[in-house]
Amino acid sequence: PFAQVCFVSQSQQTEVIENTLCPTWDQTLIFSNIEIFGEPEEIQQDPPNIIVEIFDKDQF
């Protein structure tokens, strides 16, 4: 499987981990040039969502 991670307007994929139903990723994804508008206190109270979707490479 692999994971697709979406944050604000950007999306990245992890590496594929073969032959497992319980993957663990030890990988860092860097999202560059992210702009988040608003007051820091508001952003801290209601931060943007991070969406993580898991896919099977064989079924994608």
VENQUITA-V910819 format. One record per backbone hydrogen bond with DSSP energy under -1.0 kcal/mol. NH is the residue of the N-H (numbers start at 1). CO is the residue of the C=O. Records with the same first field share a line. If there is no record, write none. Layout:
NH = CO / CO
//
This chain:
2 = 55
4 = 53
5 = 12
6 = 51
7 = 10
10 = 7
12 = 5
14 = 3
17 = 1
43 = 39
44 = 40
45 = 41
46 = 42
51 = 6
53 = 4
55 = 2
59 = 56
60 = 56
//
